[in-house]
Amino acid sequence: MKGGVSRAKRLIVAFCGVLFALSIIAAGAYFILGNPSTEEEFVLSYEPWADLSNHYDLSNVKMLEDGLSHFNSVEISEGCVPFTSGQSVAGEYDATIIGTGVWVRSYAKLKPKYKLCQVNTGDRISVQRTVGHADGKTWCYAKIKSGRCAGFEGFICTDYVMEQRAYDLLKHYVLDADTNMSLKTPTKYLRSVAALLSKLDVNMQTRRLSVTMLDDEAFDEQSILTLKLHDHNLANNSSLLAFILFSKHNDDFVVLGIVPGNSINSILLNPNGSYDIYYY
């Protein structure tokens, strides 16, 4: 009788042990299959590039299929600080001319009688002050430090004035580099490249950084330039795509989005004026 009771107890204990083991296995399977670990989840980020989260919310980028991604130009920047050409340097600063045959003027007006002399790409200037908007342009007052107009002072349209550090980056990575851009590239495009390099806090120690113009697509009164920045020293997250909106009526630009990516797929204009951008 005691032996029978003892065997029954052992069977009950063994059965409970099996149930416990099965419950552990089931819980583990649920955790693995129903709750993927964060290591398996793909989180889009700028690392190891400079963080641009104050300009763009990468959580609004949608991962589609076969490596295709999508964002809407309004959604990605909603509630963020706009990245535009209007962000100029305040006070006095050193700068360089970017453009050919740019007039230095005695007054901030486009009339021929105010022309003094012409400056060209690479001429150094010292900007004394920003004058503001006049005659359809934004002007600064500057002293010319090099070139044929060295020693002159006058008003120059800021569309052709580039802060010195930005120009140095442009010269290093575009004008003196193996790229599909050159001095023949529209000045407004070159200005946007320089602004992009400065915003990303690029320094000239990154020797193998390349800048490529991928596309220039027209939409009614606007156009979108797509640029690719590729750091060949990086194994992961090595390239960024920048989508830059220009108006056909002036040289101003707005950077719609900067995202980790490699190539462009398509850009669609919506009735509300936003753009849907698809890329890989």
Secondary structure, 3 states (H helix, E strand, C coil): CHHHHHHHHHHHHHHHHHHHHHHHHHHHHHHHHHCCCCCCCCCCCCCCCCCCCCCCCHHHCEECCCCCEEEECCHHHCCCCCCECCCCCCCCEEEEECCCCEEEECCCCCCHHHEEEEECCCCEEEEEEEEEEECCEEEEEEEECCCCCCCCEEEEEHHHEEEHHHHHHHHHHHHCCCCCCCCCCCHHHHHHHHHHHHHCCCCCCCCCEEEEEEEEEEECCEEEEEEEEEECCCCCCCEEEEEEEEECCCCCEEEEEEEECCCEEEEEECCCCCEEEEEC
